[in-house]
Amino acid sequence: MATGGTGGYDRDALLEFLVGYGLALGAGDLEGLSSRFDLPALLVAQEETVLVTTPEDVLRLSRERPTASAARESVATVPEVTSIEEVGWGLLWVEVRWSYRDEYAAQVASERSRYLLRRGRGTFEVCVVVPVPD
């Protein structure tokens, strides 16, 4: 796994971005979630590729994910970065394991995704989402 400091990105800023993304995802916060995307973006799954063009598309796709029902039962969405690959100066491939937790901090579901992130507006923006099978 790449680490911050030696590359062109700030690891703390990346983690802050992912925590905010998880909070927005868990809360169904359309504005908070879509503000983290560089629209249009792509969702690339095994069965299809979806062009995401509006904030409403972002929220609809997040609700259609297999763990969405478990996520609604959770009170926290915790990101664990499993790999980071720099792709040029402004792009990162980041794999994240999302852990959905209940009020006792017990995991109720998890999923993994890879994100192509672009540095922008002083933070990161999602360009591509690729669900990773467990």
C-alpha positions in Angstrom: 0.0 0.0 0.0 1.3 3.4 -0.8 1.5 5.9 2.0 1.1 9.6 2.2 4.0 12.0 2.3 6.1 10.3 -0.4 3.5 10.7 -3.1 1.6 13.7 -4.3 -1.4 13.2 -2.0 -2.1 13.8 1.7 -3.2 10.6 3.4 -5.1 12.4 6.2 -7.0 14.4 3.6 -7.9 11.2 1.8 -9.1 9.5 5.0 -11.1 12.7 5.9 -12.7 12.5 2.4 -13.6 8.8 2.8 -15.1 9.3 6.3 -17.2 12.1 5.0 -18.3 10.0 2.0 -19.2 7.2 4.5 -21.2 9.6 6.7 -23.1 10.9 3.6 -23.7 7.4 2.3 -25.0 6.0 5.6 -27.3 9.0 6.1 -28.6 9.0 2.5 -27.4 12.6 2.3 -27.9 13.4 -1.4 -26.1 16.7 -1.3 -23.2 15.4 0.8 -22.8 12.3 -1.3 -23.1 13.9 -4.8 -20.7 16.7 -3.8 -18.0 14.1 -3.6 -18.5 13.1 -7.2 -16.9 14.6 -10.3 -20.0 14.3 -12.5 -20.3 12.6 -15.0 -18.8 9.6 -13.3 -18.9 5.9 -14.0 -20.1 2.9 -12.0 -18.4 -0.2 -13.5 -19.8 -3.5 -12.3 -19.5 -7.0 -13.8 -22.9 -6.9 -15.3 -23.1 -3.3 -16.5 -21.5 0.1 -16.7 -23.6 3.0 -15.6 -23.0 6.7 -16.5 -23.8 8.8 -13.4 -24.8 12.3 -14.6 -26.9 13.8 -11.8 -26.9 13.9 -8.0 -30.1 11.9 -8.0 -28.3 9.1 -10.0 -25.6 9.0 -7.2 -28.2 8.5 -4.5 -30.3 6.0 -6.5 -27.3 3.8 -7.2 -26.1 3.9 -3.6 -29.6 2.7 -2.6 -29.6 -0.2 -5.1 -26.3 -1.7 -3.8 -26.6 -5.2 -2.3 -25.7 -3.9 1.2 -28.0 -0.9 1.1 -30.6 -2.6 3.3 -27.9 -3.5 5.9 -26.5 0.0 5.7 -29.9 1.5 6.5 -29.9 -0.7 9.7 -26.4 0.6 10.6 -25.5 3.7 12.6 -22.0 4.0 11.3 -20.2 3.4 8.0 -16.4 2.9 8.6 -13.9 3.0 5.8 -10.8 0.9 5.8 -8.3 1.7 3.0 -6.8 -1.6 1.7 -4.7 -0.2 -1.1 -3.7 3.1 -2.8 -2.2 3.4 -6.2 -1.1 6.7 -7.6 -2.0 7.1 -11.3 -0.2 10.3 -12.3 -0.2 13.4 -10.2 -3.9 14.0 -9.9 -5.4 10.5 -9.8 -5.6 7.7 -7.2 -7.0 4.2 -7.4 -8.2 3.6 -3.8 -9.6 0.3 -2.6 -11.9 0.6 0.4 -13.5 -2.0 2.6 -16.7 -0.4 4.1 -17.9 -1.8 7.4 -21.5 -1.1 8.4 -21.8 -1.0 12.2 -24.8 -1.2 14.6 -25.3 0.8 17.8 -23.0 -1.7 19.6 -20.2 -1.2 17.0 -20.8 -4.7 15.7 -20.4 -5.1 12.0 -23.8 -5.9 10.3 -22.4 -5.9 6.7 -19.4 -5.0 4.6 -18.5 -4.4 1.0 -15.4 -3.4 -0.9 -15.1 -0.9 -3.8 -12.3 0.6 -5.8 -12.5 4.3 -6.6 -10.7 6.4 -9.1 -10.3 9.7 -7.3 -9.2 13.0 -8.8 -7.8 15.8 -6.7 -10.1 18.7 -7.0 -11.5 21.7 -5.0 -9.0 21.1 -2.2 -10.2 17.5 -1.7 -10.9 14.5 -3.8 -13.7 13.7 -6.2 -15.0 10.2 -7.3 -14.6 9.6 -11.1 -15.1 5.9 -11.2 -16.6 3.3 -8.8 -15.9 -0.4 -9.2 -17.5 -2.8 -6.7 -15.1 -5.6 -5.7 -16.5 -9.0 -4.9 -15.7 -10.3 -1.4 
